[in-house]
Amino acid sequence: MITQRRVFQAKSGSSGAVVAKMKEFQPIFERAGGPTARIYTDFFSGATDRVVWEFDVENLAAFENIFWAASQHAEYQAAYESWYAGLAPLLEGATVEFWNREN
């Protein structure tokens, strides 16, 4: 099992708006074949105003297939571009991590 985790660094005071955008994106992602994702916010540790969006897939091939299939649909592409245009101004940056679950 592979967990893909994106850690978004929101601009100061913008983490609530980033969470709202992630919740807005979830049905778009699921309609394109993506799995249900989890959203986390930091709890007064490390850098503040962080939002994590993560989901699990069976393997890296499954991950690649999700995004390849989504890229084939004009509806998904248009929805993603519109959604991301609203997300980008809320962010300072982001990192992506892939984790291999060992259980």
URRA-V205854 format. One record per pair of residues at least 12 apart in sequence whose ideal C-beta (glycine too) atoms are under 8 Angstrom apart, sorted by the first residue. I is the first residue (numbers start at 1). J is the second residue. If there is no record, write none. Layout:
I|J / I|J
This chain:
1|56 / 1|57 / 1|58 / 1|100 / 1|101 / 2|56 / 2|57 / 2|58 / 2|59 / 2|60 / 2|62 / 2|63 / 2|98 / 2|99 / 2|100 / 2|101 / 3|54 / 3|55 / 3|56 / 3|98 / 3|99 / 3|101 / 4|54 / 4|55 / 4|56 / 4|57 / 4|63 / 4|96 / 4|97 / 4|98 / 4|99 / 5|52 / 5|53 / 5|54 / 5|96 / 5|97 / 5|98 / 5|99 / 6|52 / 6|53 / 6|54 / 6|94 / 6|95 / 6|96 / 6|97 / 7|50 / 7|51 / 7|52 / 7|94 / 7|95 / 7|96 / 7|97 / 8|50 / 8|51 / 8|52 / 8|53 / 8|91 / 8|93 / 8|94 / 9|47 / 9|49 / 9|50 / 9|91 / 9|92 / 9|93 / 9|94 / 10|49 / 10|50 / 10|51 / 10|90 / 10|91 / 10|92 / 11|49 / 11|90 / 11|91 / 11|92 / 12|48 / 12|49 / 13|49 / 14|49 / 14|90 / 14|91 / 15|41 / 15|42 / 15|48 / 15|49 / 15|50 / 15|51 / 17|90 / 18|51 / 18|87 / 18|90 / 18|91 / 19|39 / 19|41 / 19|51 / 21|83 / 21|86 / 21|87 / 21|90 / 22|37 / 22|39 / 22|51 / 22|53 / 23|39 / 24|83 / 25|80 / 25|83 / 25|87 / 28|76 / 28|79 / 28|80 / 28|83 / 29|70 / 31|76 / 32|66 / 32|69 / 32|70 / 32|73 / 32|76 / 33|65 / 33|66 / 33|69 / 33|70 / 34|55 / 34|66 / 34|70 / 35|55 / 35|56 / 35|57 / 35|66 / 36|55 / 37|53 / 37|54 / 37|55 / 38|52 / 38|53 / 38|54 / 38|55 / 39|51 / 39|52 / 39|53 / 40|52 / 40|54 / 56|101 / 60|98
